[in-house]
Amino acid sequence: MHRNDIDAQAALRATGLSKRFGDFPAVSDASFEVRRGRAFGLLGPNGSGKTTIVRLLNGILAPTAGSVELFGEPLTLESGDRLRSRVGVQTDTNLYETLTVHENLKIWGELYGVPKAKLPGRIAELLEVLGLADRAGSLAGTLSKGMRQKVAVGRAIIHEPELLFLDEPTAGLDPEASLELIDYLGQMIASGKTTLVICTHQLHGLEELCEDAGFLMHGEMVARGQITDLISERWPGRRVTVSLGDSGPTGSAAAALVARAVPGGEAAVSTEGSLALTLADDAAVEAAVAALATGGAAIRAVVPDTPTLGDLYFDVIKSQREAAR
């Protein structure tokens, strides 16, 4: 693939990005890219450098080393304002306290250049989507933390940006509101108009939103790539749980049937009498189930055991902490 083709597909590229505050390395040699029309999860515990990276990626902070490209163009002092007009950023919940929710959104819509004829409808849409329609006339200073968060997100997306940075956007939201926001973000991405970088350590709902992820620990990008690929690398093969009835072979006898039929596979017996199988592929799973059935095992259910993004997150973080000991 030619370089120009790669540039056309990348909304964002960071190369060797580093930031030091005195002797403290907040971000160290981070390199990754986010392709257009995709959602990238920038994941890590508190203090891992997520917010610092977001500020570096949109030019709020200058890097100590490395570079950033937005839409295939270097982010510099000269290009910064022009490129940022195509970007939306939410990194805090600072609002105009003495203005209403509606007035806050109106001001930011005007600053972002939303056409006057379109702005009222856009504000009304966001108020409805974010569950703020009944608080449009409330002063921002009277809002709860969750409602302030919603207004901050609305401010970042009011101009339908090509590239959107959200930093812990579901913090302070109840589970229902969090899922509604994630669903709306998914619609924005599906429209093909928006690319998303979402920084969080709250993973619920992200699997339906993000295809790609990068994992930060102490300012270092310790793993990155397509989520399904990262999971396959850490947990190769197929894992299923076979629930067995009381009749026929159970426990170690059933595990022995699997071992003879599928050499190289693993069959662990659980306390409930089920078998946890780790096998090479779907064909091996079918062979194991067939062997159990032929051997007289009463099979109640075969349930895939697929690692989740949450499993991946905790495994990456755990392995990094153990390596640092």
C-alpha positions as CSV (number, residue, x, y, z in Angstrom):
1,M,0.0,0.0,0.0
2,H,1.3,3.4,-1.0
3,R,2.0,6.1,1.7
4,N,-0.8,8.3,0.2
5,D,-3.3,5.5,0.5
6,I,-2.4,5.0,4.2
7,D,-2.7,8.8,4.8
8,A,-6.1,8.8,3.2
9,Q,-7.2,6.1,5.7
10,A,-5.8,7.6,8.9
11,A,-7.6,10.3,10.7
12,L,-4.8,10.4,13.3
13,R,-1.3,9.2,13.6
14,A,1.1,9.6,16.5
15,T,4.7,8.8,16.1
16,G,7.2,8.5,19.0
17,L,5.0,10.8,21.1
18,S,6.5,11.7,24.4
19,K,5.8,14.3,27.1
20,R,7.9,15.1,30.2
21,F,6.9,17.4,33.1
22,G,10.3,18.1,34.6
23,D,11.7,14.7,35.4
24,F,8.3,12.9,35.2
25,P,7.7,11.0,32.0
26,A,3.9,11.4,31.5
27,V,3.9,9.8,28.0
28,S,6.8,7.8,26.6
29,D,7.3,7.0,22.9
30,A,3.7,6.3,22.0
31,S,3.0,5.4,18.4
32,F,-0.4,4.4,16.9
33,E,-2.9,5.4,14.3
34,V,-6.7,5.6,14.1
35,R,-8.3,4.9,10.8
36,R,-11.1,7.0,9.5
37,G,-14.6,5.9,10.5
38,R,-13.5,3.7,13.4
39,A,-13.6,3.9,17.2
40,F,-10.3,3.6,19.1
41,G,-10.3,2.9,22.8
42,L,-7.4,4.4,24.6
43,L,-7.5,2.3,27.8
44,G,-5.7,2.3,31.1
45,P,-6.1,2.9,34.8
46,N,-6.2,6.4,36.4
47,G,-2.8,8.1,36.0
48,S,-1.7,6.1,33.0
49,G,-1.4,9.1,30.7
50,K,-4.7,9.1,28.8
51,T,-5.6,12.7,29.3
52,T,-2.1,13.9,28.5
53,I,-2.1,12.0,25.2
54,V,-5.5,13.5,24.2
55,R,-4.1,17.0,24.9
56,L,-1.0,16.2,22.8
57,L,-3.1,14.8,20.0
58,N,-5.0,18.0,19.5
59,G,-2.2,20.4,20.2
60,I,-3.3,21.7,23.6
61,L,0.1,20.5,24.9
62,A,3.3,20.5,22.9
63,P,5.2,17.2,22.9
64,T,8.7,16.8,24.3
65,A,9.4,14.5,21.4
66,G,7.5,12.9,18.5
67,S,4.9,14.1,16.1
68,V,1.1,14.1,15.4
69,E,-0.7,14.0,12.1
70,L,-4.4,14.8,11.7
71,F,-6.1,13.9,8.5
72,G,-2.7,13.2,6.9
73,E,-1.3,16.6,7.8
74,P,1.3,17.4,10.5
75,L,-0.2,19.2,13.6
76,T,1.9,22.3,14.0
77,L,1.4,25.8,15.5
78,E,0.6,27.0,12.0
79,S,-1.9,24.3,11.1
80,G,-3.4,23.8,14.6
81,D,-6.4,26.1,14.5
82,R,-7.4,25.0,11.0
83,L,-7.2,21.3,11.9
84,R,-8.9,21.7,15.3
85,S,-11.9,23.2,13.6
86,R,-12.6,19.6,12.3
87,V,-12.1,18.1,15.8
88,G,-14.3,17.8,18.9
89,V,-12.8,17.5,22.4
90,Q,-14.3,16.7,25.8
91,T,-11.7,16.4,28.5
92,D,-13.5,18.2,31.4
93,T,-16.9,19.4,32.5
94,N,-16.0,23.1,32.9
95,L,-19.1,25.0,31.7
96,Y,-20.3,28.6,31.7
97,E,-21.9,28.3,35.1
98,T,-24.2,31.4,34.9
99,L,-25.6,30.4,31.5
100,T,-28.3,27.8,30.8
101,V,-27.7,24.4,29.2
102,H,-29.2,25.7,26.0
103,E,-27.1,28.9,26.1
104,N,-23.9,26.8,26.7
105,L,-24.6,24.7,23.6
106,K,-25.6,27.7,21.5
107,I,-22.3,29.5,22.3
108,W,-20.2,26.5,21.4
109,G,-22.2,25.8,18.3
110,E,-21.5,29.4,17.2
111,L,-17.8,29.1,18.1
112,Y,-17.6,25.9,16.0
113,G,-19.3,27.6,13.1
114,V,-22.5,25.6,12.9
115,P,-24.8,27.5,10.4
116,K,-27.4,29.7,12.1
117,A,-30.2,28.0,10.3
118,K,-29.1,24.6,11.5
119,L,-28.1,25.4,15.1
120,P,-31.5,25.4,16.8
121,G,-32.4,22.0,15.4
122,R,-29.0,20.6,16.3
123,I,-29.3,21.8,19.9
124,A,-32.8,20.3,20.2
125,E,-31.5,17.0,18.8
126,L,-28.6,16.9,21.4
127,L,-30.9,17.9,24.3
128,E,-33.2,15.0,23.4
129,V,-30.4,12.4,22.8
130,L,-28.6,13.4,26.0
131,G,-31.8,13.4,28.1
132,L,-31.5,17.1,28.9
133,A,-34.6,18.4,27.1
134,D,-36.3,19.2,30.5
135,R,-33.2,21.0,31.8
136,A,-32.5,23.2,28.8
137,G,-33.4,26.3,30.8
138,S,-31.4,25.3,33.9
139,L,-28.2,27.1,34.8
140,A,-25.2,25.0,34.3
141,G,-24.0,25.7,37.8
142,T,-27.0,23.9,39.2
143,L,-26.5,20.7,37.4
144,S,-25.4,17.3,38.9
145,K,-22.1,15.8,37.9
146,G,-23.7,13.4,35.4
147,M,-25.7,16.2,33.8
148,R,-22.6,18.4,33.5
149,Q,-20.9,15.5,31.8
150,K,-23.7,15.2,29.3
151,V,-23.5,18.9,28.4
152,A,-19.7,18.6,28.0
153,V,-20.2,15.8,25.5
154,G,-22.9,17.7,23.7
155,R,-20.5,20.7,23.4
156,A,-17.9,18.5,21.8
157,I,-20.2,16.9,19.2
158,I,-22.4,19.8,18.4
159,H,-20.6,20.6,15.1
160,E,-20.5,16.9,14.1
161,P,-16.7,16.7,14.1
162,E,-14.7,14.5,11.8
163,L,-12.5,13.4,14.7
164,L,-13.8,13.3,18.2
165,F,-11.9,12.9,21.5
166,L,-13.8,11.9,24.6
167,D,-12.1,11.5,28.0
168,E,-14.1,9.4,30.4
169,P,-17.4,10.5,28.8
170,T,-19.5,8.1,30.9
171,A,-18.1,9.2,34.3
172,G,-20.9,10.2,36.5
173,L,-23.6,8.7,34.2
174,D,-26.0,6.0,35.4
175,P,-25.8,2.7,33.4
176,E,-28.8,3.5,31.2
177,A,-27.5,6.9,30.3
178,S,-24.0,5.4,29.6
179,L,-25.4,2.9,27.2
180,E,-27.6,5.5,25.4
181,L,-24.6,7.7,24.9
182,I,-22.5,4.8,23.6
183,D,-25.3,3.9,21.2
184,Y,-25.5,7.4,19.9
185,L,-21.7,7.5,19.4
186,G,-22.0,4.2,17.5
187,Q,-24.5,5.9,15.2
188,M,-22.2,8.8,14.5
189,I,-19.4,6.4,13.6
190,A,-21.7,4.2,11.5
191,S,-22.7,7.3,9.5
192,G,-19.1,7.4,8.2
193,K,-18.7,11.1,9.3
194,T,-16.9,10.7,12.6
195,T,-13.8,9.0,13.9
196,L,-13.6,8.5,17.7
197,V,-10.9,8.2,20.3
198,I,-12.4,7.4,23.6
199,C,-10.3,7.3,26.8
200,T,-11.7,5.4,29.7
201,H,-11.2,2.6,32.2
202,Q,-15.0,2.0,32.3
203,L,-15.4,-0.8,29.7
204,H,-19.1,-1.6,29.8
205,G,-20.5,-1.2,26.3
206,L,-17.2,-0.5,24.6
207,E,-17.0,-3.8,22.8
208,E,-20.0,-2.8,20.7
209,L,-18.3,0.6,19.9
210,C,-14.6,0.0,19.5
211,E,-12.8,-2.1,16.9
212,D,-9.3,-1.1,17.9
213,A,-7.6,-0.3,21.2
214,G,-4.4,0.8,22.8
215,F,-3.5,0.1,26.4
216,L,-1.5,2.6,28.5
217,M,0.5,1.9,31.6
218,H,2.6,4.6,33.2
219,G,2.6,6.6,30.0
220,E,3.7,3.7,27.8
221,M,1.6,2.1,25.0
222,V,2.1,-1.6,26.1
223,A,-0.3,-3.1,23.6
224,R,-2.3,-1.9,20.6
225,G,-4.2,-3.2,17.6
226,Q,-7.5,-4.6,16.6
227,I,-9.3,-6.0,19.7
228,T,-10.2,-9.3,18.1
229,D,-6.6,-9.9,17.1
230,L,-5.3,-8.9,20.5
231,I,-7.7,-11.4,22.2
232,S,-6.7,-14.2,19.7
233,E,-3.0,-13.6,20.4
234,R,-3.5,-13.9,24.2
235,W,-6.1,-16.7,24.1
236,P,-5.5,-18.8,20.9
237,G,-7.9,-21.5,20.0
238,R,-11.5,-22.1,20.9
239,R,-12.9,-22.3,24.5
240,V,-16.2,-23.9,25.3
241,T,-18.0,-25.2,28.4
242,V,-19.8,-28.4,28.0
243,S,-22.5,-29.0,30.6
244,L,-23.1,-32.7,31.3
245,G,-26.0,-34.6,32.8
246,D,-25.8,-37.3,35.5
247,S,-26.2,-40.2,33.1
248,G,-23.2,-41.7,31.2
249,P,-19.6,-40.7,31.7
250,T,-19.0,-37.5,33.6
251,G,-16.0,-35.8,35.1
252,S,-12.6,-37.3,34.4
253,A,-14.1,-40.1,32.3
254,A,-15.7,-37.6,30.0
255,A,-12.4,-35.6,29.9
256,A,-10.6,-38.8,28.8
257,L,-13.0,-39.2,25.9
258,V,-12.1,-35.7,24.7
259,A,-8.4,-36.4,25.1
260,R,-8.5,-39.5,23.0
261,A,-10.6,-37.8,20.3
262,V,-8.7,-34.5,20.1
263,P,-5.0,-34.9,21.0
264,G,-3.5,-31.7,22.1
265,G,-6.7,-30.3,23.5
266,E,-7.4,-29.5,27.1
267,A,-10.4,-30.7,29.1
268,A,-10.7,-29.4,32.7
269,V,-13.4,-30.7,35.0
270,S,-15.3,-28.0,37.0
271,T,-16.9,-28.6,40.4
272,E,-20.3,-28.6,38.7
273,G,-19.4,-31.6,36.5
274,S,-19.0,-29.5,33.4
275,L,-16.0,-29.7,31.1
276,A,-14.0,-26.5,30.2
277,L,-12.5,-27.3,26.8
278,T,-9.6,-25.5,25.1
279,L,-9.2,-26.6,21.6
280,A,-7.5,-25.6,18.4
281,D,-10.5,-24.6,16.3
282,D,-14.2,-25.2,15.6
283,A,-13.5,-28.5,13.9
284,A,-11.8,-29.7,17.1
285,V,-14.8,-28.6,19.2
286,E,-17.1,-30.6,16.9
287,A,-14.9,-33.6,17.2
288,A,-14.9,-33.3,21.0
289,V,-18.6,-33.0,21.3
290,A,-19.1,-35.9,18.9
291,A,-16.7,-38.1,21.0
292,L,-18.7,-37.2,24.2
293,A,-22.0,-38.1,22.5
294,T,-20.6,-41.4,21.1
295,G,-19.3,-42.2,24.6
296,G,-22.7,-41.9,26.1
297,A,-22.3,-38.5,27.8
298,A,-25.5,-36.6,28.4
299,I,-24.8,-33.2,26.9
300,R,-27.0,-30.5,28.2
301,A,-25.4,-27.5,26.6
302,V,-22.2,-26.4,24.7
303,V,-21.5,-22.7,25.6
304,P,-18.7,-20.7,23.9
305,D,-16.4,-19.0,26.3
306,T,-15.1,-16.0,24.4
307,P,-12.8,-13.6,26.3
308,T,-14.1,-10.1,26.4
309,L,-12.5,-6.6,26.1
310,G,-12.7,-6.6,29.9
311,D,-10.8,-9.8,30.1
312,L,-8.2,-8.4,27.8
313,Y,-7.9,-5.2,29.7
314,F,-7.3,-6.9,33.1
315,D,-4.9,-9.4,31.6
316,V,-2.8,-6.7,29.9
317,I,-2.7,-4.6,33.1
318,K,-2.0,-7.6,35.3
319,S,0.9,-8.8,33.1
320,Q,2.4,-5.4,33.0
321,R,2.3,-5.1,36.8
322,E,3.8,-8.5,37.3
323,A,6.6,-7.7,34.8
324,A,7.3,-4.5,36.8
325,R,7.9,-6.3,40.1
